[in-house]
Amino acid sequence: MSVRFHTLRQEQWIPLPIDEVFVFFANARNLEVITPPWLGFRILSSTSEAISKGTEIRYRLSMHGIPMYWRTVIRTWDPPYRFVDTQASGPYRLWHHTHIFEAHGDLTRMIDVVRYTLPLGALGRAIHALKVRRDVREIFDFRRKRIDALFEQQRGSAV
């Protein structure tokens, strides 16, 4: 049986050098800052203070009033260019999120590539089509806007 993956790819330009941008994303607590408040997202624990390959992070969130627990593992750690987190346990059958950072002078292009699939076979695919695709898109749209606002504010305060 072949597993069907869904892919979300998003790019955004951040008006700061790559090292400054990566430092922000290397702090797991900042995930709470860029996640929509309607998810009630909270980090419960991390196996290390500083993120590195092998770090495990446990979260709690709520989707449509349903509480969920999620555990991710940092599989690849290549500062300041890339890192990959994967779901070790949680609501998806597979969640593989690659974060890519490219230096372009004083700008950084950030690329997110998320491959994911739901459990439950055909039922999971139907749920994705009816709701999950839109939910994932809305979460990443919120994230994009929040990152734009945070980094524009940071750039303005550095001048």
One Martini backbone bead per residue (centre of mass of N, CA, C, O) as a GRO file, in nm:
protein
  159
    1MET     BB    1   0.095   0.036   0.024
    2SER     BB    2   0.049   0.367  -0.045
    3VAL     BB    3   0.152   0.679   0.065
    4ARG     BB    4  -0.006   0.988   0.098
    5PHE     BB    5   0.122   1.302   0.050
    6HIS     BB    6   0.140   1.617   0.183
    7THR     BB    7   0.221   1.956   0.064
    8LEU     BB    8   0.390   2.233   0.211
    9ARG     BB    9   0.488   2.551   0.061
   10GLN     BB   10   0.695   2.819   0.197
   11GLU     BB   11   0.779   3.161   0.138
   12GLN     BB   12   1.009   3.409   0.290
   13TRP     BB   13   1.102   3.738   0.355
   14ILE     BB   14   1.373   3.864   0.558
   15PRO     BB   15   1.509   4.182   0.690
   16LEU     BB   16   1.761   3.981   0.770
   17PRO     BB   17   2.011   3.814   0.866
   18ILE     BB   18   2.059   3.480   0.901
   19ASP     BB   19   2.165   3.471   1.195
   20GLU     BB   20   1.921   3.621   1.323
   21VAL     BB   21   1.701   3.432   1.224
   22PHE     BB   22   1.800   3.159   1.337
   23VAL     BB   23   1.795   3.228   1.637
   24PHE     BB   24   1.491   3.240   1.658
   25PHE     BB   25   1.436   2.934   1.552
   26ALA     BB   26   1.630   2.801   1.782
   27ASN     BB   27   1.387   2.885   1.967
   28ALA     BB   28   1.125   2.709   2.081
   29ARG     BB   29   0.955   2.940   2.220
   30ASN     BB   30   0.884   3.088   1.941
   31LEU     BB   31   0.652   2.902   1.856
   32GLU     BB   32   0.438   3.038   2.035
   33VAL     BB   33   0.451   3.321   1.885
   34ILE     BB   34   0.375   3.185   1.574
   35THR     BB   35   0.115   3.068   1.694
   36PRO     BB   36  -0.199   3.041   1.705
   37PRO     BB   37  -0.411   3.108   1.969
   38TRP     BB   38  -0.645   2.893   1.896
   39LEU     BB   39  -0.447   2.641   1.983
   40GLY     BB   40  -0.312   2.652   2.267
   41PHE     BB   41  -0.001   2.657   2.256
   42ARG     BB   42   0.238   2.439   2.438
   43ILE     BB   43   0.524   2.392   2.604
   44LEU     BB   44   0.633   2.127   2.817
   45SER     BB   45   0.912   2.010   2.680
   46SER     BB   46   1.277   1.959   2.683
   47THR     BB   47   1.587   1.788   2.643
   48SER     BB   48   1.695   2.088   2.570
   49GLU     BB   49   1.778   2.413   2.572
   50ALA     BB   50   1.935   2.361   2.317
   51ILE     BB   51   1.912   2.312   2.000
   52SER     BB   52   1.949   1.984   1.846
   53LYS     BB   53   2.031   1.699   1.758
   54GLY     BB   54   1.763   1.509   1.918
   55THR     BB   55   1.565   1.694   2.009
   56GLU     BB   56   1.289   1.696   2.234
   57ILE     BB   57   0.942   1.803   2.194
   58ARG     BB   58   0.667   1.902   2.398
   59TYR     BB   59   0.312   1.938   2.335
   60ARG     BB   60   0.018   2.151   2.350
   61LEU     BB   61  -0.313   2.134   2.199
   62SER     BB   62  -0.603   2.269   2.004
   63MET     BB   63  -0.852   2.118   1.789
   64HIS     BB   64  -1.161   2.198   1.794
   65GLY     BB   65  -1.145   2.124   2.121
   66ILE     BB   66  -0.910   1.911   2.085
   67PRO     BB   67  -0.687   1.761   2.266
   68MET     BB   68  -0.323   1.763   2.217
   69TYR     BB   69  -0.031   1.566   2.167
   70TRP     BB   70   0.319   1.649   2.097
   71ARG     BB   71   0.615   1.500   1.939
   72THR     BB   72   0.940   1.615   1.862
   73VAL     BB   73   1.226   1.579   1.635
   74ILE     BB   74   1.553   1.657   1.570
   75ARG     BB   75   1.717   1.541   1.275
   76THR     BB   76   1.826   1.825   1.171
   77TRP     BB   77   2.141   2.030   1.219
   78ASP     BB   78   2.228   2.341   1.019
   79PRO     BB   79   2.375   2.602   1.102
   80PRO     BB   80   2.189   2.862   0.936
   81TYR     BB   81   2.025   2.665   0.705
   82ARG     BB   82   1.903   2.402   0.874
   83PHE     BB   83   1.602   2.213   0.970
   84VAL     BB   84   1.450   1.909   1.120
   85ASP     BB   85   1.119   1.805   1.194
   86THR     BB   86   0.953   1.533   1.367
   87GLN     BB   87   0.712   1.318   1.437
   88ALA     BB   88   0.673   1.090   1.711
   89SER     BB   89   0.397   1.213   1.829
   90GLY     BB   90   0.048   1.231   1.715
   91PRO     BB   91  -0.199   1.322   1.472
   92TYR     BB   92  -0.002   1.207   1.270
   93ARG     BB   93   0.154   0.985   1.070
   94LEU     BB   94   0.306   1.234   0.926
   95TRP     BB   95   0.579   1.473   1.012
   96HIS     BB   96   0.779   1.689   0.789
   97HIS     BB   97   0.997   1.967   0.874
   98THR     BB   98   1.153   2.196   0.661
   99HIS     BB   99   1.410   2.436   0.732
  100ILE     BB  100   1.508   2.712   0.525
  101PHE     BB  101   1.812   2.914   0.484
  102GLU     BB  102   1.889   3.214   0.291
  103ALA     BB  103   2.140   3.414   0.183
  104HIS     BB  104   2.081   3.781   0.090
  105GLY     BB  105   2.262   3.943   0.243
  106ASP     BB  106   2.032   4.125   0.449
  107LEU     BB  107   1.871   3.875   0.362
  108THR     BB  108   1.609   3.621   0.411
  109ARG     BB  109   1.526   3.305   0.297
  110MET     BB  110   1.236   3.126   0.382
  111ILE     BB  111   1.174   2.768   0.392
  112ASP     BB  112   0.886   2.563   0.390
  113VAL     BB  113   0.860   2.199   0.429
  114VAL     BB  114   0.563   2.000   0.438
  115ARG     BB  115   0.516   1.664   0.526
  116TYR     BB  116   0.198   1.487   0.523
  117THR     BB  117  -0.016   1.255   0.715
  118LEU     BB  118  -0.286   1.066   0.784
  119PRO     BB  119  -0.465   0.863   0.927
  120LEU     BB  120  -0.714   0.622   0.809
  121GLY     BB  121  -0.679   0.659   0.515
  122ALA     BB  122  -0.954   0.744   0.349
  123LEU     BB  123  -1.058   0.907   0.589
  124GLY     BB  124  -0.811   1.093   0.616
  125ARG     BB  125  -0.840   1.215   0.329
  126ALA     BB  126  -1.118   1.338   0.377
  127ILE     BB  127  -1.044   1.516   0.617
  128HIS     BB  128  -0.838   1.679   0.466
  129ALA     BB  129  -1.029   1.797   0.249
  130LEU     BB  130  -1.239   1.926   0.459
  131LYS     BB  131  -1.002   2.051   0.688
  132VAL     BB  132  -0.685   2.023   0.722
  133ARG     BB  133  -0.577   2.187   0.489
  134ARG     BB  134  -0.692   2.456   0.594
  135ASP     BB  135  -0.560   2.456   0.871
  136VAL     BB  136  -0.265   2.454   0.781
  137ARG     BB  137  -0.280   2.710   0.613
  138GLU     BB  138  -0.372   2.902   0.845
  139ILE     BB  139  -0.125   2.860   1.023
  140PHE     BB  140   0.087   2.958   0.806
  141ASP     BB  141  -0.038   3.236   0.760
  142PHE     BB  142  -0.004   3.338   1.043
  143ARG     BB  143   0.299   3.295   1.062
  144ARG     BB  144   0.379   3.489   0.838
  145LYS     BB  145   0.259   3.748   0.964
  146ARG     BB  146   0.412   3.733   1.234
  147ILE     BB  147   0.698   3.739   1.118
  148ASP     BB  148   0.679   4.003   0.973
  149ALA     BB  149   0.620   4.174   1.225
  150LEU     BB  150   0.865   4.097   1.401
  151PHE     BB  151   1.097   4.170   1.192
  152GLU     BB  152   1.017   4.460   1.140
  153GLN     BB  153   1.042   4.548   1.433
  154GLN     BB  154   1.337   4.463   1.473
  155ARG     BB  155   1.455   4.640   1.250
  156GLY     BB  156   1.349   4.913   1.362
  157SER     BB  157   1.510   4.885   1.646
  158ALA     BB  158   1.808   4.874   1.502
  159VAL     BB  159   1.814   5.179   1.375
   0.00000   0.00000   0.00000
